[in-house]
C-alpha cells in the first residue's frame, strides 16, 4: 500500500509512525483477538500539504489469515491524519465454502 501522514509541522525531518494491527477471529470466544502489530517507521511526512508523495510499504508475511486490520498514524506520540492508497489484499481462504460463509454473514 501507499501511505503518508501529516506531521503537523513544516519540518520534513519530523517523521510519522504508521501502525497496522491485525486481528483473527476466534470461533470459540466469538471475538476478535490480536495477532500482530507492525510499525512502518519512519514514514516521510507531507509538510504543509504541499508536493506530497506517498511512500510504498509492504505488509510483512505474518499478515495472513486476518479478519480485521486496524491502522493509525502518530507523530511524536500524538495521533495524526494519514492517507492510504492502493491497498492490495486478498482472501486468506478463497474456497467456495468460505465465500458462501462471508456472503451469509451480512
C-alpha positions as CSV (number, residue, x, y, z in Angstrom):
1,X,0.0,0.0,0.0
2,X,1.0,3.6,-0.3
3,X,0.9,5.8,2.8
4,X,1.6,9.3,4.0
5,X,0.7,11.4,7.0
6,X,0.5,15.0,8.3
7,X,3.4,15.7,10.7
8,X,1.7,18.9,12.0
9,X,4.8,21.0,11.0
10,X,6.7,22.2,8.1
11,X,9.8,20.3,9.2
12,X,10.3,17.3,6.9
13,X,12.6,15.7,9.5
14,X,9.7,15.0,11.8
15,X,8.5,11.6,10.5
16,X,5.4,9.6,11.1
17,X,5.0,6.2,12.7
18,X,2.2,4.3,10.7
19,X,0.9,1.4,12.8
20,X,-1.1,-1.6,11.4
21,X,-2.6,-4.1,13.8
22,X,-4.0,-7.4,12.6
23,X,-6.7,-9.5,14.3
24,X,-8.0,-13.0,13.8
25,X,-11.5,-14.3,14.6
26,X,-11.7,-16.8,17.5
27,X,-14.6,-19.1,16.8
28,X,-14.6,-20.4,20.3
29,X,-14.9,-17.0,22.1
30,X,-16.7,-15.4,19.1
31,X,-14.5,-12.4,19.3
32,X,-11.5,-10.8,17.5
33,X,-8.1,-11.5,19.0
34,X,-4.9,-9.6,18.5
35,X,-2.5,-11.4,16.2
36,X,0.3,-8.8,15.5
37,X,1.2,-5.2,15.3
38,X,3.7,-3.7,12.8
39,X,5.2,-0.2,12.7
40,X,6.1,1.4,9.4
41,X,8.6,3.9,10.7
42,X,9.8,6.3,9.6
43,X,7.3,7.4,7.1
44,X,8.1,10.7,5.4
45,X,5.5,13.4,6.2
46,X,3.6,15.8,4.0
47,X,4.6,19.1,5.5
48,X,2.1,21.9,4.7
49,X,0.2,19.5,2.4
50,X,2.3,20.6,-0.5
51,X,4.1,18.4,-3.0
52,X,3.0,15.3,-1.1
53,X,4.3,11.9,-2.1
54,X,3.0,8.7,-0.7
55,X,5.5,6.0,0.4
56,X,5.2,2.4,-0.7
57,X,5.2,-0.2,2.1
58,X,4.7,-3.9,2.0
59,X,2.9,-5.9,4.7
60,X,5.2,-8.5,6.4
61,X,4.5,-12.1,5.6
62,X,2.9,-12.7,9.0
63,X,-0.1,-10.6,7.9
64,X,-2.1,-13.7,6.8
65,X,-5.3,-15.3,8.0
66,X,-6.6,-12.0,9.4
67,X,-10.2,-11.0,9.9
68,X,-9.6,-7.3,10.7
69,X,-7.0,-4.6,10.1
70,X,-6.7,-1.5,12.2
71,X,-4.5,1.4,11.1
72,X,-3.4,4.7,12.6
73,X,-0.5,7.2,12.3
74,X,1.2,9.1,15.0
75,X,3.8,11.8,15.2
76,X,5.9,12.1,18.3
77,X,3.3,10.0,20.2
78,X,0.3,12.0,19.0
79,X,-2.4,10.8,16.6
80,X,-2.0,12.2,13.1
81,X,-4.1,12.5,9.9
82,X,-3.0,9.9,7.3
83,X,-3.6,8.9,3.7
84,X,-3.5,5.4,2.2
85,X,-3.9,4.3,-1.4
86,X,-3.9,1.1,-3.4
87,X,-4.1,-1.4,-0.6
88,X,-3.6,-4.8,-2.1
89,X,-5.3,-7.5,-0.1
90,X,-6.7,-10.9,-0.9
91,X,-8.9,-13.5,0.8
92,X,-6.9,-15.9,3.0
93,X,-9.3,-18.7,2.5
94,X,-10.6,-18.4,-1.1
95,X,-12.6,-21.7,-1.2
96,X,-16.2,-21.7,-2.3
97,X,-17.3,-22.7,1.2
98,X,-15.5,-19.7,2.7
99,X,-17.0,-17.4,0.1
100,X,-20.5,-18.6,1.0
101,X,-19.8,-18.1,4.7
102,X,-18.7,-14.5,4.0
103,X,-21.9,-13.8,2.0
104,X,-24.2,-15.3,4.7
105,X,-22.5,-13.2,7.5
106,X,-24.1,-10.0,6.2
